[in-house]
Amino acid sequence: MTAEYFRYILQFKRPGGTSRGVLHEKETFILEISDQGKKGTGECAVFRGLSFDDRPDYEEKLQWLCKNIRQDPEFLKEELKEFPSIWFGYEQAVLNLKNGSNLYFPSEFTKDKSPIIINGLIWMGDVSYMEEQILDKLKKGFHCIKLKIGVDWKSEHKILQELRRKFSKAQLELRVDANGGFTTEEAKTVLQQLADLHIHSIEQPIKAGNRKGMADLCAITPTPIALDEELIGITELDEKKKLLETIKPQYVILKPSLIGGFSGSDEWISLAEQQNVKWWITSALESNIGLNAISQYTYTKNSIMPQGLGTGGLFTNNFESQLDLKGDRLFFKNSNDRVE
């Protein structure tokens, strides 16, 4: 068994706005494991500025993995504990080596017999750009939309008010993601304003790391709160349990590339369900390689909620994909026809 990797830069078709800044490109690393004439491919989807493993020795650890690829998986998992995106790529490559083709988790989804319902993501920008995206998503048939907020709340609030005026709670589910864009005091006001509009949930209203502040908000909030960045960097099972017990969120958002791959996501799901915390899975600007694997994994979790999966259409130079979006339903095209 041998392994190698290469660096790849994904270029955005249009800069993506978040409360952390505007994204023009996305760096990622593709890992390939070969054994007895077969090859498995995975994506080590580091997210600069956000990933726990965004550190100077990242590529050194990738090189270490390639040199030690024959070691016991449990040993590798322990060694890669602080490199969740590398472990994520390793898990994919091993699964792909086993299942062949573009398969990671064979299921009814990969047989093109059952889709995954996803939300439509609205990127930050000026009002006209956000409205343009919303109209596009509604025209395509999305019934759940997630808006990035936290840069210009006054304008963002007006957009949400207009959406709710046109579409009832039953017609359109609205989620928002603040990426930590509010202070604790601001969040209290925003949470009530969101509740008045029957918003489904808000992700990370305040910055990660303020557990007491987040716990206080979760205890009184009229709008369900979902933890996102708060989960990043928590690698020990006991610490994960303690985080949920301390904050008591209504939801957790699972991004496999940021929280230790599929095994890390499984741990969070198990702990969340033990504490009656709901969850859904979200991609994090992976290429079509990682997105394909996450989508296949997501289907096996049997969640009936709309999932936060991308479509691979944000980048000008993405890899080929068998994922195909029809309305708000994501399909895996089990044929020779590929979707760009």
Secondary structure by P-SEA (a helix, b strand, c coil): ccbbbbbbbbbbcccccccccccccccbbbbbbbcccbbbbbbcccccccccccccaaaaaaaaaaaaccccaaaaaaaacccaaaaaaaaaaaaaaacccccccccccccccbbbbbbbbbbbccaaaaaaaaaaaaaacccbbbbbccccaaaaaaaaaaaaaacccccbbbbbbccccccaaaaaaaaaaaaaaccccccccccccaaaaaaaaaacccbbbbbcccccccccaaaaaaaaaaccccbbbbcccccccaaaaaaaaaaaaaaccccccccccccaaaaaaaaaaaaaacccccccccccccccccccccccccccbbbccccccccc
